[in-house]
């Protein structure tokens, strides 16, 4: 068991079959995907998204001496990685705000017109040059027809 949720910034050890590593958890980081958690991995010098259920039981508190040593050795690198991560996350969030409701791959294929009273675009597809049949015949129907012919 660990005291990760009790501290704003938690230094601990992740024990795994690959070996042990010091990790840092910070409650200031944005939430990870559902069922996941962000930890700074000191071996990889990066913030990694882990599956919470897998790593949760492998996270352990550091003793006082190891905690002091980890803070001395990794705080500066951690802060740099955190700032870079937050900048990237902010840029990603800003990009999500800029994404249009409709994505057009080629202006030759699609014609957007604003036709409803609220100004929402209506997507019209130019299907003159498509190679798809106008209707699809069920393969089971062909088999049924063949059996009827016998």
Chimera marker file (.cmm) of the C-alpha trace (Angstrom):
<marker_set name="trace">
<marker id="1" x="0.000" y="0.000" z="0.000" r="1" g="1" b="0" radius="0.5"/>
<marker id="2" x="1.218" y="3.525" z="-0.656" r="1" g="1" b="0" radius="0.5"/>
<marker id="3" x="0.395" y="7.064" z="0.383" r="1" g="1" b="0" radius="0.5"/>
<marker id="4" x="0.223" y="8.349" z="-3.193" r="1" g="1" b="0" radius="0.5"/>
<marker id="5" x="-3.180" y="10.032" z="-2.907" r="1" g="1" b="0" radius="0.5"/>
<marker id="6" x="-2.248" y="11.790" z="0.355" r="1" g="1" b="0" radius="0.5"/>
<marker id="7" x="0.499" y="13.924" z="-1.212" r="1" g="1" b="0" radius="0.5"/>
<marker id="8" x="0.357" y="16.560" z="-3.928" r="1" g="1" b="0" radius="0.5"/>
<marker id="9" x="3.595" y="15.186" z="-5.370" r="1" g="1" b="0" radius="0.5"/>
<marker id="10" x="4.482" y="11.618" z="-4.496" r="1" g="1" b="0" radius="0.5"/>
<marker id="11" x="7.845" y="9.921" z="-5.037" r="1" g="1" b="0" radius="0.5"/>
<marker id="12" x="7.716" y="6.154" z="-4.980" r="1" g="1" b="0" radius="0.5"/>
<marker id="13" x="9.032" y="2.970" z="-6.451" r="1" g="1" b="0" radius="0.5"/>
<marker id="14" x="7.434" y="0.972" z="-9.249" r="1" g="1" b="0" radius="0.5"/>
<marker id="15" x="8.419" y="-2.660" z="-8.869" r="1" g="1" b="0" radius="0.5"/>
<marker id="16" x="8.081" y="-4.883" z="-11.919" r="1" g="1" b="0" radius="0.5"/>
<marker id="17" x="9.592" y="-7.932" z="-13.593" r="1" g="1" b="0" radius="0.5"/>
<marker id="18" x="11.739" y="-5.550" z="-15.672" r="1" g="1" b="0" radius="0.5"/>
<marker id="19" x="13.211" y="-4.062" z="-12.530" r="1" g="1" b="0" radius="0.5"/>
<marker id="20" x="12.452" y="-1.292" z="-10.096" r="1" g="1" b="0" radius="0.5"/>
<marker id="21" x="12.327" y="2.386" z="-10.915" r="1" g="1" b="0" radius="0.5"/>
<marker id="22" x="11.576" y="5.597" z="-9.095" r="1" g="1" b="0" radius="0.5"/>
<marker id="23" x="8.337" y="7.200" z="-10.295" r="1" g="1" b="0" radius="0.5"/>
<marker id="24" x="6.686" y="10.494" z="-9.449" r="1" g="1" b="0" radius="0.5"/>
<marker id="25" x="2.957" y="11.128" z="-9.260" r="1" g="1" b="0" radius="0.5"/>
<marker id="26" x="1.616" y="14.694" z="-9.319" r="1" g="1" b="0" radius="0.5"/>
<marker id="27" x="-2.031" y="15.540" z="-8.702" r="1" g="1" b="0" radius="0.5"/>
<marker id="28" x="-1.615" y="18.719" z="-10.799" r="1" g="1" b="0" radius="0.5"/>
<marker id="29" x="-1.316" y="16.700" z="-14.001" r="1" g="1" b="0" radius="0.5"/>
<marker id="30" x="-4.486" y="16.440" z="-16.076" r="1" g="1" b="0" radius="0.5"/>
<marker id="31" x="-6.505" y="13.265" z="-15.734" r="1" g="1" b="0" radius="0.5"/>
<marker id="32" x="-5.322" y="10.381" z="-17.858" r="1" g="1" b="0" radius="0.5"/>
<marker id="33" x="-7.690" y="8.235" z="-19.908" r="1" g="1" b="0" radius="0.5"/>
<marker id="34" x="-10.224" y="6.230" z="-17.953" r="1" g="1" b="0" radius="0.5"/>
<marker id="35" x="-8.554" y="3.521" z="-15.870" r="1" g="1" b="0" radius="0.5"/>
<marker id="36" x="-5.083" y="4.980" z="-16.422" r="1" g="1" b="0" radius="0.5"/>
<marker id="37" x="-2.637" y="7.127" z="-14.501" r="1" g="1" b="0" radius="0.5"/>
<marker id="38" x="0.259" y="9.421" z="-15.426" r="1" g="1" b="0" radius="0.5"/>
<marker id="39" x="3.583" y="8.787" z="-13.680" r="1" g="1" b="0" radius="0.5"/>
<marker id="40" x="6.988" y="10.310" z="-14.329" r="1" g="1" b="0" radius="0.5"/>
<marker id="41" x="9.334" y="7.391" z="-14.945" r="1" g="1" b="0" radius="0.5"/>
<marker id="42" x="12.866" y="8.411" z="-13.913" r="1" g="1" b="0" radius="0.5"/>
<marker id="43" x="14.531" y="5.702" z="-16.011" r="1" g="1" b="0" radius="0.5"/>
<marker id="44" x="12.750" y="6.836" z="-19.172" r="1" g="1" b="0" radius="0.5"/>
<marker id="45" x="12.833" y="10.510" z="-18.156" r="1" g="1" b="0" radius="0.5"/>
<marker id="46" x="9.261" y="10.940" z="-19.361" r="1" g="1" b="0" radius="0.5"/>
<marker id="47" x="5.687" y="11.064" z="-18.155" r="1" g="1" b="0" radius="0.5"/>
<marker id="48" x="4.112" y="7.744" z="-19.053" r="1" g="1" b="0" radius="0.5"/>
<marker id="49" x="0.463" y="6.731" z="-19.042" r="1" g="1" b="0" radius="0.5"/>
<marker id="50" x="0.087" y="3.456" z="-17.153" r="1" g="1" b="0" radius="0.5"/>
<marker id="51" x="-2.885" y="1.134" z="-16.719" r="1" g="1" b="0" radius="0.5"/>
<marker id="52" x="-3.835" y="1.910" z="-13.137" r="1" g="1" b="0" radius="0.5"/>
<marker id="53" x="-5.062" y="-1.591" z="-12.307" r="1" g="1" b="0" radius="0.5"/>
<marker id="54" x="-1.724" y="-3.097" z="-13.362" r="1" g="1" b="0" radius="0.5"/>
<marker id="55" x="0.655" y="-0.697" z="-11.611" r="1" g="1" b="0" radius="0.5"/>
<marker id="56" x="-1.405" y="0.175" z="-8.539" r="1" g="1" b="0" radius="0.5"/>
<marker id="57" x="-0.278" y="-2.830" z="-6.488" r="1" g="1" b="0" radius="0.5"/>
<marker id="58" x="3.328" y="-2.404" z="-7.637" r="1" g="1" b="0" radius="0.5"/>
<marker id="59" x="3.735" y="1.176" z="-6.367" r="1" g="1" b="0" radius="0.5"/>
<marker id="60" x="5.506" y="1.476" z="-3.025" r="1" g="1" b="0" radius="0.5"/>
<marker id="61" x="6.464" y="4.325" z="-0.724" r="1" g="1" b="0" radius="0.5"/>
<marker id="62" x="10.134" y="5.199" z="-0.346" r="1" g="1" b="0" radius="0.5"/>
<marker id="63" x="11.797" y="5.226" z="3.053" r="1" g="1" b="0" radius="0.5"/>
<marker id="64" x="12.911" y="8.647" z="4.359" r="1" g="1" b="0" radius="0.5"/>
<marker id="65" x="16.495" y="8.317" z="3.128" r="1" g="1" b="0" radius="0.5"/>
<marker id="66" x="15.466" y="7.084" z="-0.346" r="1" g="1" b="0" radius="0.5"/>
<marker id="67" x="12.827" y="9.818" z="-0.617" r="1" g="1" b="0" radius="0.5"/>
<marker id="68" x="15.367" y="12.556" z="0.115" r="1" g="1" b="0" radius="0.5"/>
<marker id="69" x="17.798" y="11.040" z="-2.388" r="1" g="1" b="0" radius="0.5"/>
<marker id="70" x="15.066" y="10.763" z="-5.064" r="1" g="1" b="0" radius="0.5"/>
<marker id="71" x="13.999" y="14.372" z="-4.527" r="1" g="1" b="0" radius="0.5"/>
<marker id="72" x="17.614" y="15.546" z="-4.830" r="1" g="1" b="0" radius="0.5"/>
<marker id="73" x="18.259" y="13.482" z="-7.968" r="1" g="1" b="0" radius="0.5"/>
<marker id="74" x="14.999" y="13.795" z="-9.906" r="1" g="1" b="0" radius="0.5"/>
<marker id="75" x="13.102" y="16.974" z="-8.960" r="1" g="1" b="0" radius="0.5"/>
<marker id="76" x="14.740" y="19.185" z="-11.587" r="1" g="1" b="0" radius="0.5"/>
<marker id="77" x="14.233" y="16.672" z="-14.422" r="1" g="1" b="0" radius="0.5"/>
<marker id="78" x="10.687" y="16.029" z="-13.211" r="1" g="1" b="0" radius="0.5"/>
<marker id="79" x="9.785" y="19.729" z="-13.270" r="1" g="1" b="0" radius="0.5"/>
<marker id="80" x="11.144" y="20.088" z="-16.812" r="1" g="1" b="0" radius="0.5"/>
<marker id="81" x="9.187" y="17.067" z="-18.025" r="1" g="1" b="0" radius="0.5"/>
<marker id="82" x="6.060" y="18.305" z="-16.247" r="1" g="1" b="0" radius="0.5"/>
<marker id="83" x="6.248" y="21.751" z="-17.872" r="1" g="1" b="0" radius="0.5"/>
<marker id="84" x="6.783" y="20.203" z="-21.314" r="1" g="1" b="0" radius="0.5"/>
<marker id="85" x="3.928" y="17.755" z="-20.748" r="1" g="1" b="0" radius="0.5"/>
<marker id="86" x="1.548" y="20.510" z="-19.622" r="1" g="1" b="0" radius="0.5"/>
<marker id="87" x="2.490" y="22.666" z="-22.629" r="1" g="1" b="0" radius="0.5"/>
<marker id="88" x="1.817" y="19.776" z="-25.012" r="1" g="1" b="0" radius="0.5"/>
<marker id="89" x="-1.420" y="18.910" z="-23.242" r="1" g="1" b="0" radius="0.5"/>
<marker id="90" x="-2.552" y="22.544" z="-23.454" r="1" g="1" b="0" radius="0.5"/>
<marker id="91" x="-1.753" y="22.649" z="-27.173" r="1" g="1" b="0" radius="0.5"/>
<marker id="92" x="-3.737" y="19.446" z="-27.664" r="1" g="1" b="0" radius="0.5"/>
<marker id="93" x="-6.696" y="20.906" z="-25.758" r="1" g="1" b="0" radius="0.5"/>
<marker id="94" x="-6.487" y="24.102" z="-27.840" r="1" g="1" b="0" radius="0.5"/>
<marker id="95" x="-6.466" y="22.059" z="-31.053" r="1" g="1" b="0" radius="0.5"/>
<marker id="96" x="-9.597" y="20.193" z="-29.973" r="1" g="1" b="0" radius="0.5"/>
<marker id="97" x="-11.378" y="23.546" z="-29.705" r="1" g="1" b="0" radius="0.5"/>
<marker id="98" x="-10.372" y="24.375" z="-33.301" r="1" g="1" b="0" radius="0.5"/>
<marker id="99" x="-11.588" y="21.125" z="-34.907" r="1" g="1" b="0" radius="0.5"/>
<marker id="100" x="-14.564" y="21.792" z="-37.203" r="1" g="1" b="0" radius="0.5"/>
<marker id="101" x="-17.745" y="19.766" z="-36.879" r="1" g="1" b="0" radius="0.5"/>
<marker id="102" x="-17.281" y="18.347" z="-40.372" r="1" g="1" b="0" radius="0.5"/>
<marker id="103" x="-13.995" y="17.087" z="-41.761" r="1" g="1" b="0" radius="0.5"/>
<marker id="104" x="-13.586" y="17.424" z="-45.508" r="1" g="1" b="0" radius="0.5"/>
<marker id="105" x="-10.913" y="15.336" z="-47.209" r="1" g="1" b="0" radius="0.5"/>
<marker id="106" x="-11.086" y="16.949" z="-50.654" r="1" g="1" b="0" radius="0.5"/>
<marker id="107" x="-13.084" y="19.881" z="-51.936" r="1" g="1" b="0" radius="0.5"/>
<marker id="108" x="-13.614" y="17.976" z="-55.196" r="1" g="1" b="0" radius="0.5"/>
<marker id="109" x="-15.473" y="15.193" z="-53.425" r="1" g="1" b="0" radius="0.5"/>
<marker id="110" x="-17.682" y="17.214" z="-51.121" r="1" g="1" b="0" radius="0.5"/>
<marker id="111" x="-19.807" y="20.305" z="-51.313" r="1" g="1" b="0" radius="0.5"/>
<marker id="112" x="-20.669" y="21.982" z="-48.012" r="1" g="1" b="0" radius="0.5"/>
<marker id="113" x="-23.748" y="24.139" z="-47.963" r="1" g="1" b="0" radius="0.5"/>
<marker id="114" x="-25.352" y="25.903" z="-45.056" r="1" g="1" b="0" radius="0.5"/>
<marker id="115" x="-28.988" y="25.063" z="-45.423" r="1" g="1" b="0" radius="0.5"/>
<marker id="116" x="-30.667" y="24.852" z="-42.055" r="1" g="1" b="0" radius="0.5"/>
<marker id="117" x="-31.924" y="27.785" z="-40.034" r="1" g="1" b="0" radius="0.5"/>
<marker id="118" x="-29.187" y="27.469" z="-37.405" r="1" g="1" b="0" radius="0.5"/>
<marker id="119" x="-26.344" y="27.599" z="-39.918" r="1" g="1" b="0" radius="0.5"/>
<marker id="120" x="-25.110" y="24.030" z="-39.399" r="1" g="1" b="0" radius="0.5"/>
<marker id="121" x="-23.384" y="22.718" z="-42.518" r="1" g="1" b="0" radius="0.5"/>
<marker id="122" x="-25.081" y="20.034" z="-44.568" r="1" g="1" b="0" radius="0.5"/>
<marker id="123" x="-22.779" y="17.521" z="-46.190" r="1" g="1" b="0" radius="0.5"/>
<marker id="124" x="-23.517" y="16.593" z="-49.781" r="1" g="1" b="0" radius="0.5"/>
<marker id="125" x="-21.552" y="13.801" z="-51.383" r="1" g="1" b="0" radius="0.5"/>
<marker id="126" x="-20.774" y="13.833" z="-55.088" r="1" g="1" b="0" radius="0.5"/>
<marker id="127" x="-21.280" y="10.215" z="-56.092" r="1" g="1" b="0" radius="0.5"/>
<marker id="128" x="-21.200" y="10.601" z="-59.881" r="1" g="1" b="0" radius="0.5"/>
<marker id="129" x="-17.796" y="8.944" z="-60.198" r="1" g="1" b="0" radius="0.5"/>
<marker id="130" x="-18.139" y="6.231" z="-57.590" r="1" g="1" b="0" radius="0.5"/>
<marker id="131" x="-17.863" y="2.571" z="-58.557" r="1" g="1" b="0" radius="0.5"/>
<marker id="132" x="-20.341" y="1.232" z="-56.004" r="1" g="1" b="0" radius="0.5"/>
<marker id="133" x="-23.504" y="-0.457" z="-57.284" r="1" g="1" b="0" radius="0.5"/>
<marker id="134" x="-26.775" y="1.304" z="-56.542" r="1" g="1" b="0" radius="0.5"/>
<marker id="135" x="-28.002" y="-1.716" z="-54.617" r="1" g="1" b="0" radius="0.5"/>
<marker id="136" x="-26.488" y="-4.823" z="-53.145" r="1" g="1" b="0" radius="0.5"/>
<marker id="137" x="-27.869" y="-8.275" z="-53.706" r="1" g="1" b="0" radius="0.5"/>
<marker id="138" x="-27.662" y="-10.593" z="-50.725" r="1" g="1" b="0" radius="0.5"/>
<marker id="139" x="-25.465" y="-13.640" z="-51.428" r="1" g="1" b="0" radius="0.5"/>
<marker id="140" x="-28.014" y="-15.840" z="-49.649" r="1" g="1" b="0" radius="0.5"/>
<marker id="141" x="-30.614" y="-14.789" z="-52.237" r="1" g="1" b="0" radius="0.5"/>
<marker id="142" x="-28.330" y="-16.076" z="-55.024" r="1" g="1" b="0" radius="0.5"/>
<marker id="143" x="-28.016" y="-19.456" z="-53.298" r="1" g="1" b="0" radius="0.5"/>
<marker id="144" x="-31.802" y="-19.632" z="-52.807" r="1" g="1" b="0" radius="0.5"/>
<marker id="145" x="-32.353" y="-18.882" z="-56.493" r="1" g="1" b="0" radius="0.5"/>
<marker id="146" x="-29.835" y="-21.575" z="-57.504" r="1" g="1" b="0" radius="0.5"/>
<marker id="147" x="-31.634" y="-24.142" z="-55.340" r="1" g="1" b="0" radius="0.5"/>
<marker id="148" x="-34.998" y="-23.181" z="-56.879" r="1" g="1" b="0" radius="0.5"/>
<marker id="149" x="-33.562" y="-23.786" z="-60.364" r="1" g="1" b="0" radius="0.5"/>
<marker id="150" x="-32.710" y="-27.412" z="-59.501" r="1" g="1" b="0" radius="0.5"/>
<link id1="1" id2="2" r="1" g="1" b="0" radius="0.2"/>
<link id1="2" id2="3" r="1" g="1" b="0" radius="0.2"/>
<link id1="3" id2="4" r="1" g="1" b="0" radius="0.2"/>
<link id1="4" id2="5" r="1" g="1" b="0" radius="0.2"/>
<link id1="5" id2="6" r="1" g="1" b="0" radius="0.2"/>
<link id1="6" id2="7" r="1" g="1" b="0" radius="0.2"/>
<link id1="7" id2="8" r="1" g="1" b="0" radius="0.2"/>
<link id1="8" id2="9" r="1" g="1" b="0" radius="0.2"/>
<link id1="9" id2="10" r="1" g="1" b="0" radius="0.2"/>
<link id1="10" id2="11" r="1" g="1" b="0" radius="0.2"/>
<link id1="11" id2="12" r="1" g="1" b="0" radius="0.2"/>
<link id1="12" id2="13" r="1" g="1" b="0" radius="0.2"/>
<link id1="13" id2="14" r="1" g="1" b="0" radius="0.2"/>
<link id1="14" id2="15" r="1" g="1" b="0" radius="0.2"/>
<link id1="15" id2="16" r="1" g="1" b="0" radius="0.2"/>
<link id1="16" id2="17" r="1" g="1" b="0" radius="0.2"/>
<link id1="17" id2="18" r="1" g="1" b="0" radius="0.2"/>
<link id1="18" id2="19" r="1" g="1" b="0" radius="0.2"/>
<link id1="19" id2="20" r="1" g="1" b="0" radius="0.2"/>
<link id1="20" id2="21" r="1" g="1" b="0" radius="0.2"/>
<link id1="21" id2="22" r="1" g="1" b="0" radius="0.2"/>
<link id1="22" id2="23" r="1" g="1" b="0" radius="0.2"/>
<link id1="23" id2="24" r="1" g="1" b="0" radius="0.2"/>
<link id1="24" id2="25" r="1" g="1" b="0" radius="0.2"/>
<link id1="25" id2="26" r="1" g="1" b="0" radius="0.2"/>
<link id1="26" id2="27" r="1" g="1" b="0" radius="0.2"/>
<link id1="27" id2="28" r="1" g="1" b="0" radius="0.2"/>
<link id1="28" id2="29" r="1" g="1" b="0" radius="0.2"/>
<link id1="29" id2="30" r="1" g="1" b="0" radius="0.2"/>
<link id1="30" id2="31" r="1" g="1" b="0" radius="0.2"/>
<link id1="31" id2="32" r="1" g="1" b="0" radius="0.2"/>
<link id1="32" id2="33" r="1" g="1" b="0" radius="0.2"/>
<link id1="33" id2="34" r="1" g="1" b="0" radius="0.2"/>
<link id1="34" id2="35" r="1" g="1" b="0" radius="0.2"/>
<link id1="35" id2="36" r="1" g="1" b="0" radius="0.2"/>
<link id1="36" id2="37" r="1" g="1" b="0" radius="0.2"/>
<link id1="37" id2="38" r="1" g="1" b="0" radius="0.2"/>
<link id1="38" id2="39" r="1" g="1" b="0" radius="0.2"/>
<link id1="39" id2="40" r="1" g="1" b="0" radius="0.2"/>
<link id1="40" id2="41" r="1" g="1" b="0" radius="0.2"/>
<link id1="41" id2="42" r="1" g="1" b="0" radius="0.2"/>
<link id1="42" id2="43" r="1" g="1" b="0" radius="0.2"/>
<link id1="43" id2="44" r="1" g="1" b="0" radius="0.2"/>
<link id1="44" id2="45" r="1" g="1" b="0" radius="0.2"/>
<link id1="45" id2="46" r="1" g="1" b="0" radius="0.2"/>
<link id1="46" id2="47" r="1" g="1" b="0" radius="0.2"/>
<link id1="47" id2="48" r="1" g="1" b="0" radius="0.2"/>
<link id1="48" id2="49" r="1" g="1" b="0" radius="0.2"/>
<link id1="49" id2="50" r="1" g="1" b="0" radius="0.2"/>
<link id1="50" id2="51" r="1" g="1" b="0" radius="0.2"/>
<link id1="51" id2="52" r="1" g="1" b="0" radius="0.2"/>
<link id1="52" id2="53" r="1" g="1" b="0" radius="0.2"/>
<link id1="53" id2="54" r="1" g="1" b="0" radius="0.2"/>
<link id1="54" id2="55" r="1" g="1" b="0" radius="0.2"/>
<link id1="55" id2="56" r="1" g="1" b="0" radius="0.2"/>
<link id1="56" id2="57" r="1" g="1" b="0" radius="0.2"/>
<link id1="57" id2="58" r="1" g="1" b="0" radius="0.2"/>
<link id1="58" id2="59" r="1" g="1" b="0" radius="0.2"/>
<link id1="59" id2="60" r="1" g="1" b="0" radius="0.2"/>
<link id1="60" id2="61" r="1" g="1" b="0" radius="0.2"/>
<link id1="61" id2="62" r="1" g="1" b="0" radius="0.2"/>
<link id1="62" id2="63" r="1" g="1" b="0" radius="0.2"/>
<link id1="63" id2="64" r="1" g="1" b="0" radius="0.2"/>
<link id1="64" id2="65" r="1" g="1" b="0" radius="0.2"/>
<link id1="65" id2="66" r="1" g="1" b="0" radius="0.2"/>
<link id1="66" id2="67" r="1" g="1" b="0" radius="0.2"/>
<link id1="67" id2="68" r="1" g="1" b="0" radius="0.2"/>
<link id1="68" id2="69" r="1" g="1" b="0" radius="0.2"/>
<link id1="69" id2="70" r="1" g="1" b="0" radius="0.2"/>
<link id1="70" id2="71" r="1" g="1" b="0" radius="0.2"/>
<link id1="71" id2="72" r="1" g="1" b="0" radius="0.2"/>
<link id1="72" id2="73" r="1" g="1" b="0" radius="0.2"/>
<link id1="73" id2="74" r="1" g="1" b="0" radius="0.2"/>
<link id1="74" id2="75" r="1" g="1" b="0" radius="0.2"/>
<link id1="75" id2="76" r="1" g="1" b="0" radius="0.2"/>
<link id1="76" id2="77" r="1" g="1" b="0" radius="0.2"/>
<link id1="77" id2="78" r="1" g="1" b="0" radius="0.2"/>
<link id1="78" id2="79" r="1" g="1" b="0" radius="0.2"/>
<link id1="79" id2="80" r="1" g="1" b="0" radius="0.2"/>
<link id1="80" id2="81" r="1" g="1" b="0" radius="0.2"/>
<link id1="81" id2="82" r="1" g="1" b="0" radius="0.2"/>
<link id1="82" id2="83" r="1" g="1" b="0" radius="0.2"/>
<link id1="83" id2="84" r="1" g="1" b="0" radius="0.2"/>
<link id1="84" id2="85" r="1" g="1" b="0" radius="0.2"/>
<link id1="85" id2="86" r="1" g="1" b="0" radius="0.2"/>
<link id1="86" id2="87" r="1" g="1" b="0" radius="0.2"/>
<link id1="87" id2="88" r="1" g="1" b="0" radius="0.2"/>
<link id1="88" id2="89" r="1" g="1" b="0" radius="0.2"/>
<link id1="89" id2="90" r="1" g="1" b="0" radius="0.2"/>
<link id1="90" id2="91" r="1" g="1" b="0" radius="0.2"/>
<link id1="91" id2="92" r="1" g="1" b="0" radius="0.2"/>
<link id1="92" id2="93" r="1" g="1" b="0" radius="0.2"/>
<link id1="93" id2="94" r="1" g="1" b="0" radius="0.2"/>
<link id1="94" id2="95" r="1" g="1" b="0" radius="0.2"/>
<link id1="95" id2="96" r="1" g="1" b="0" radius="0.2"/>
<link id1="96" id2="97" r="1" g="1" b="0" radius="0.2"/>
<link id1="97" id2="98" r="1" g="1" b="0" radius="0.2"/>
<link id1="98" id2="99" r="1" g="1" b="0" radius="0.2"/>
<link id1="99" id2="100" r="1" g="1" b="0" radius="0.2"/>
<link id1="100" id2="101" r="1" g="1" b="0" radius="0.2"/>
<link id1="101" id2="102" r="1" g="1" b="0" radius="0.2"/>
<link id1="102" id2="103" r="1" g="1" b="0" radius="0.2"/>
<link id1="103" id2="104" r="1" g="1" b="0" radius="0.2"/>
<link id1="104" id2="105" r="1" g="1" b="0" radius="0.2"/>
<link id1="105" id2="106" r="1" g="1" b="0" radius="0.2"/>
<link id1="106" id2="107" r="1" g="1" b="0" radius="0.2"/>
<link id1="107" id2="108" r="1" g="1" b="0" radius="0.2"/>
<link id1="108" id2="109" r="1" g="1" b="0" radius="0.2"/>
<link id1="109" id2="110" r="1" g="1" b="0" radius="0.2"/>
<link id1="110" id2="111" r="1" g="1" b="0" radius="0.2"/>
<link id1="111" id2="112" r="1" g="1" b="0" radius="0.2"/>
<link id1="112" id2="113" r="1" g="1" b="0" radius="0.2"/>
<link id1="113" id2="114" r="1" g="1" b="0" radius="0.2"/>
<link id1="114" id2="115" r="1" g="1" b="0" radius="0.2"/>
<link id1="115" id2="116" r="1" g="1" b="0" radius="0.2"/>
<link id1="116" id2="117" r="1" g="1" b="0" radius="0.2"/>
<link id1="117" id2="118" r="1" g="1" b="0" radius="0.2"/>
<link id1="118" id2="119" r="1" g="1" b="0" radius="0.2"/>
<link id1="119" id2="120" r="1" g="1" b="0" radius="0.2"/>
<link id1="120" id2="121" r="1" g="1" b="0" radius="0.2"/>
<link id1="121" id2="122" r="1" g="1" b="0" radius="0.2"/>
<link id1="122" id2="123" r="1" g="1" b="0" radius="0.2"/>
<link id1="123" id2="124" r="1" g="1" b="0" radius="0.2"/>
<link id1="124" id2="125" r="1" g="1" b="0" radius="0.2"/>
<link id1="125" id2="126" r="1" g="1" b="0" radius="0.2"/>
<link id1="126" id2="127" r="1" g="1" b="0" radius="0.2"/>
<link id1="127" id2="128" r="1" g="1" b="0" radius="0.2"/>
<link id1="128" id2="129" r="1" g="1" b="0" radius="0.2"/>
<link id1="129" id2="130" r="1" g="1" b="0" radius="0.2"/>
<link id1="130" id2="131" r="1" g="1" b="0" radius="0.2"/>
<link id1="131" id2="132" r="1" g="1" b="0" radius="0.2"/>
<link id1="132" id2="133" r="1" g="1" b="0" radius="0.2"/>
<link id1="133" id2="134" r="1" g="1" b="0" radius="0.2"/>
<link id1="134" id2="135" r="1" g="1" b="0" radius="0.2"/>
<link id1="135" id2="136" r="1" g="1" b="0" radius="0.2"/>
<link id1="136" id2="137" r="1" g="1" b="0" radius="0.2"/>
<link id1="137" id2="138" r="1" g="1" b="0" radius="0.2"/>
<link id1="138" id2="139" r="1" g="1" b="0" radius="0.2"/>
<link id1="139" id2="140" r="1" g="1" b="0" radius="0.2"/>
<link id1="140" id2="141" r="1" g="1" b="0" radius="0.2"/>
<link id1="141" id2="142" r="1" g="1" b="0" radius="0.2"/>
<link id1="142" id2="143" r="1" g="1" b="0" radius="0.2"/>
<link id1="143" id2="144" r="1" g="1" b="0" radius="0.2"/>
<link id1="144" id2="145" r="1" g="1" b="0" radius="0.2"/>
<link id1="145" id2="146" r="1" g="1" b="0" radius="0.2"/>
<link id1="146" id2="147" r="1" g="1" b="0" radius="0.2"/>
<link id1="147" id2="148" r="1" g="1" b="0" radius="0.2"/>
<link id1="148" id2="149" r="1" g="1" b="0" radius="0.2"/>
<link id1="149" id2="150" r="1" g="1" b="0" radius="0.2"/>
</marker_set>
